Amino acid sequence: MNDVFIHPSAHVDSRASVGAGTKIWINVQVREEAVIGVDCVISKDVYIDTGVTIGDRVKIQNGVSVYNGVVIEDDVFVGPHACFTNDRVPRVFNVDWKIAPTLVKKGSSIGASATIVCGNTVGEYAMVAAGSVVTHDVPPFTLVAGNPARSMARIDEAGNKVGEIDHGR
């Protein structure tokens, strides 16, 4: 792994791929078949499951869980303690269990303690407010908030509000 920093307390499986310039911090676990791009920051206590794909220049803050079936594209920010699920009907024993894939598109931002329910797409440059629960697709360039998350405003690439959302009132 070229020019990669892995803290001594982290466990990165030998079958994972980590891009140049990436920093993996305290108590991180990266499972087999996971792919992490270049120049990423994976902060303290992050769990990255088997087969997860993370693009380039992604910052994942403390305590985030990223489960199998999640793809995070380039230039995404994930705030502390966010969680990505991968099972729409969680049960201890389920012989029909199938992963429901989740896609987080380029440039989007996931706020602290947000939950992204599996099977959804967070659009390019979208912003999920802290504590939100995403239960449906988030359109590109849209701020969503609440539980369940609903569209609040149109935003630009920097996250600045540029328009209202018509809720038909």
N, C-alpha and C positions, 0 to 999 in steps of 0.2 A: 504494500500500500504506500504509494508515493506521496511524501509530504503530508501525511495524515497524522493528526494528534489523537491518540486514544488514551484517556486517563487510565492509570493502572487498575482502578476499581471497576472499570467498564468491562463488559463481556461482549465481544464482537465475534460471532461464529466465523470460522475459517471459510465457510461457503457463502458468506455475505460479500458484497462488493461495495467499497467505499471510495469515492472520488477524491482526487488530489485537493489539498487545502482544507479538507473537512476536519472539524474538531468535534470529538465525542467526549463528553465530560463525565462526571462522577456518577457511578452506579447505573449507567445506561446498559440496556441489553438490546443487542441487534441479533435477530435470529437468522437462521440459514435462509439462503435465497433472497434475502432482502437486498435492495439496490439503493444506495445513497449517492447522489451526484456530487459534483465538485463545489468547494467553498461553502459547505453547509455548516451550521452550528446545531449540534444535538445536545441540549442542556441536561442538567442533573436529573436523574431518576426517570428518564424517558424509556419507554418500551416500544420497540419496533418489531413487529411480528414477522413470521415467515412470509416470504413473497411480496412484502410491501415494496413499492417503488416510490422513491423520493427524488425529485429533480434537482437541479443546480440552484445554489444560492438560497436554499431554504433554511429558515431559522425556526427551530422547534424548542420552545421554552420548557421549563421544569415540569415534571410530573405528567407529561402527555402520554397517552396510550394510543398507538396506531396499529390497528389489527389487520390481519390478512384480508386482502381484497381492496385495500386502499391504495390509490395512486395520487400522489401529490406532485403537481407539475412545478416548473421553475418559479423562483422568486416569490414563494409563499411564506407568510408569517403565521405561526401557530402559537397562540398565547398559552400561559401556564395552565396546566390541569385540564386542557381540552381533551375530549375523548371521541374517538371514531369507532363506531360499533360495526359488527359484520354479520349480525344474525337478527333477522326481523322477528323471529319467534324463538327466543332463547329458552331452552329446556336443558336439564342435566343430561337426559338421554333422548336423542332425536335421530333415528336412523335415516331420515330424509333430509338432514341438515345440508344446506347449501349456502355458500358465501354469497352475500348480496354486495356487489362491488360499489365502491364509492370513488368519485373523481373530484379532486380539488384543483381547479384550473389555475393557470398562470396568473401570478400577481395578486391572488386573493389573500384575505386576512381573516384568521379565525380568532376571536376574542377569548380571553381567559375563561376557563370553566365552561366553554360552549360544548355541546354534544352534537355531533353530526351523525344522525341515524343513517344506517347503511342503505345503499341503493339509490342515493341521491348524488347530484352534481352541484358543486358550488362553482358558479360561473366565473369567467375571467374578471379580475380586479374587483370582485364582490367583497363585501365586508360583513362578517357575522359578528354581531355585538356580543360582549361578554355575557356569559350565562344563558345565551340563547340555546334553544333546542331546534335543530333543523330537521324537519320531518318531510320536506319536499324540496325539489330543485330550487336553487337560488339563481335568479337571472344574472347575467354579466352586469357589472357596473351598478350593483344594487346593494344598499345597506339593509340588512334584516336584523330584527331584534324580537325578543320575547320567547314565550313558550306557549304554543309553538311559534317559531320565528315567522314574522310576516314582514313584507317589504315596507320600508319606512321612507326611503329617499333614493334618488338616482345620484351616483357619485362618479368622480373622475378617477384616473389611475392612481392619484395620490390620496384618495379617500375623501376628498372635499365634496360637500353637497353641491350638486349642480341642478337639481330639479326635484319636484314633488312627485309623489306616487298618487295617482287617482284611485281611491278606494270606492268610487261610485257613490259617494255620500251626497 
